[in-house]
Every structure is written in structure tokens, then in C-alpha cells.
């Protein structure tokens, strides 16, 4: 078996169309960190770094003395975030009012015991206080509306309007104020108007 490429293996979830579609998302295992406040701040950066350092330790585990059973080579999954508001009466443009759960999907072979083993190893090799906040668990999104947003994060409201209209026209109802973002581009290396982000929220049929 060659390297698992998430864009090919799970195309429906990570390479959606630029128009809204309905997708049924299976149970997925993630490593996650909860946080709040402006994502442009230092805390968000350190939390993201913690998730990536642990994810790469797990990917490279075939070189360690703790090679997981059923290990296979794969491309590290992209950063994702579940976003909500602290004060629901304030607009989403006030970034200090945001709360989030950021996460990176993990391969099927990762168990809780392996997670704790590689977490301790990562703490020693790449110390980061936010590694103490990392948890491992399963998220079940189920039926969702999603689309690919191309452009600045600040322009996402226009894409959400498209999604909302699609749901209304097709008799779907949004079931949560939270939404998911999957970051397919590195904002440090990509111009804002070229950023690719999967937008997704949970729905149900009316």
C-alpha cells in the first residue's frame, strides 16, 4: 500500500465543490485543544504548533521504538477548527468573542495508549505548554452542509449565505450555531485571496 493521501482517499470531505453540497461525515478521531479569543494571537499559534508537533511525531512513529500495530504511511491531515461565540448576542466579527476547538485528524491505527505515549515523547523533544491541553477523542458530525471557500477568512460570511440559501431551498435546517473550518492552505505562505477553506455545519432534513 502506498501513502494514504487524504485529498484522494476522502475527496468528498476535503476537496468539496465551490457550491454548497450535503455530505454525511463519519465518526473521526482527532487530537484537539480548546481555546478562546482572537485566533491571530499568540495562544492560538502555540496551540496549533502543539497539535502539529504531536501529529508529526505520530506520523514518524515507524522510526521509533514504539511502532504502532497496523501502521501505514499517510499525509498529515490539515488543521481544523470548530468555531462558536462566547456571547451569542455579539457579531462574529468581534474576534475576541470567539471560542474554538482546533484539531487534526489522526490515522485509524492510533489508540489512546499510543496517543499518551507519543504525547509524553513530544513533550520531551518539543516542549510546549499547550501539549498539556491536548486531548484525543472521536467527533461525530453526521449530516452536514459544506462548500469550499476561496479567499480571505473575513469574506466567509458570503459563503455562509450561499450555504444558508441552499439549505432553505432544499428543506434542510441548520442544527448548531457552531461551524467547522478545514484549512487547506497555509496562511503564512498563501495570499489571502487564494486561501482555500472547507466550511461546514450540521443540518437535518425539515
C-alpha positions in Angstrom: 0.0 0.0 0.0 1.3 3.5 -0.9 1.0 6.6 1.1 -2.6 7.5 2.1 -3.4 10.9 0.6 -6.5 12.4 2.4 -7.4 14.5 -0.7 -7.8 11.3 -2.7 -9.0 8.9 -0.1 -11.5 11.3 1.4 -12.1 13.6 -1.5 -15.8 14.3 -0.6 -14.7 15.7 2.8 -11.5 17.6 1.9 -11.9 18.7 -1.8 -15.6 19.9 -2.0 -17.0 22.0 -4.7 -17.3 25.8 -4.6 -21.0 25.4 -4.3 -22.9 24.0 -1.2 -23.5 20.3 -1.0 -24.8 17.8 1.6 -22.3 15.3 3.0 -22.6 12.6 5.6 -19.4 12.8 7.8 -18.4 9.6 9.6 -17.0 9.3 13.1 -13.4 10.7 13.1 -10.6 10.6 15.6 -8.8 13.8 16.4 -6.3 15.3 18.7 -7.8 18.6 20.0 -7.3 21.7 22.1 -10.0 24.1 23.4 -9.4 27.8 23.4 -11.0 31.2 23.2 -10.1 34.7 21.9 -8.6 36.2 18.8 -7.1 33.4 16.6 -4.5 36.0 15.4 -3.0 35.9 18.9 0.0 34.0 20.4 -2.2 31.4 22.2 -3.7 30.1 19.0 -0.3 29.9 17.4 1.2 27.9 20.2 -1.9 25.6 20.3 -1.6 25.0 16.6 2.1 24.3 16.9 1.4 21.7 19.7 -1.1 19.8 17.5 1.3 19.7 14.6 4.3 18.6 16.6 2.4 15.7 18.0 0.8 14.8 14.7 4.2 14.6 13.0 5.6 12.5 15.9 2.7 10.0 15.3 3.4 10.0 11.5 7.1 9.4 12.0 6.4 6.7 14.7 7.6 4.0 12.3 11.1 5.2 13.1 10.6 4.9 16.8 10.9 2.1 19.3 7.1 2.1 19.5 5.9 1.3 16.0 2.1 1.1 16.1 0.3 -2.1 15.1 -1.2 -1.7 11.5 0.9 1.4 10.9 0.6 2.8 7.3 2.2 5.8 5.7 0.0 8.8 5.2 -0.1 12.6 4.6 -0.7 14.5 7.9 -4.2 15.9 7.8 -4.9 19.6 7.8 -5.8 21.8 10.8 -9.5 22.1 11.5 -11.5 24.3 13.9 -14.9 24.2 15.4 -16.0 27.8 16.0 -18.6 29.4 18.2 -19.3 32.7 20.1 -18.8 33.2 23.8 -21.6 35.9 23.9 -24.2 34.9 21.3 -25.6 38.5 21.2 -22.4 39.9 19.7 -21.5 39.7 15.9 -19.0 37.1 14.7 -16.7 39.9 13.5 -15.6 40.5 17.1 -12.7 38.1 17.2 -12.1 38.4 21.0 -15.6 36.9 21.5 -14.7 33.6 19.6 -14.3 30.2 21.2 -12.9 27.3 19.4 -11.8 23.7 19.4 -8.9 23.2 17.0 -7.9 19.7 15.9 -6.0 17.5 13.5 -7.5 14.2 12.3 -5.4 11.1 13.2 -4.8 7.8 11.4 -7.0 4.8 12.2 -4.2 2.9 13.9 -3.8 5.5 16.7 -5.1 4.2 20.1 -5.5 6.1 23.3 -2.5 4.3 24.8 -0.3 5.2 21.8 -1.6 8.8 22.0 -0.4 9.1 25.6 3.0 7.5 24.7 3.7 9.9 21.8 2.4 12.9 23.8 4.9 12.3 26.5 7.7 11.8 23.9 6.7 15.1 22.2 6.7 17.0 25.5 10.3 16.0 26.0 11.5 16.7 22.4 9.5 19.8 21.7 8.4 21.4 24.9 5.2 23.5 24.5 2.8 24.2 27.4 -0.2 23.7 25.1 0.7 20.0 24.8 -0.8 19.7 28.3 -4.1 20.7 26.9 -4.3 18.2 24.1 -7.0 15.5 24.2 -7.7 12.5 22.0 -11.3 11.7 21.0 -13.9 11.0 18.4 -16.2 13.6 16.8 -19.5 12.6 15.1 -20.6 15.4 12.7 -23.2 13.3 10.7 -25.3 15.1 8.1 -23.7 18.5 7.1 -23.8 21.2 4.5 -20.4 22.2 3.2 -18.6 24.1 0.5 -15.1 25.3 -0.5 -14.5 28.9 0.3 -11.7 30.6 -1.7 -10.5 33.9 -0.3 -9.9 35.7 3.0 -11.3 34.3 6.2 -13.0 37.7 6.7 -15.0 37.0 3.5 -16.5 33.8 4.8 -19.9 35.3 5.6 -20.7 35.5 1.8 -20.1 31.7 1.5 -22.2 31.0 4.6 -25.0 33.0 3.0 -24.8 30.7 0.0 -25.0 27.7 2.3 -27.9 29.1 4.2 -29.8 29.7 0.9 -29.0 26.2 -0.3 -30.4 24.7 2.9 -33.5 26.7 2.8 -34.1 25.9 -0.9 -33.6 22.1 -0.2 -35.6 21.8 3.0 -32.6 21.5 5.4 -32.3 23.1 8.8 -29.1 24.1 10.5 -28.9 22.4 13.9 -26.0 24.2 15.6 -24.6 27.7 15.8 -21.1 26.1 15.6 -19.4 25.6 12.3 -16.3 23.8 11.2 -13.4 25.2 9.1 -10.8 23.0 7.5 -7.7 24.9 6.4 -6.3 23.5 3.2 -3.9 26.5 2.7 -1.0 27.8 4.9 -1.9 31.4 5.6 1.8 32.2 6.1 2.6 31.2 2.5 -0.6 31.9 0.7 -2.1 35.2 -0.4 -5.4 36.0 1.3 -7.5 35.9 -1.9 -6.1 32.4 -2.7 -6.8 30.7 0.7 -8.8 27.5 0.5 -11.0 26.6 3.4 -13.7 24.0 3.8 -16.7 25.4 5.5 -19.2 23.0 7.1 -22.1 23.0 9.6 -24.5 20.3 10.8 -28.0 20.1 9.3 -31.1 17.9 9.4 -34.0 17.4 6.9 -37.0 19.5 7.8 
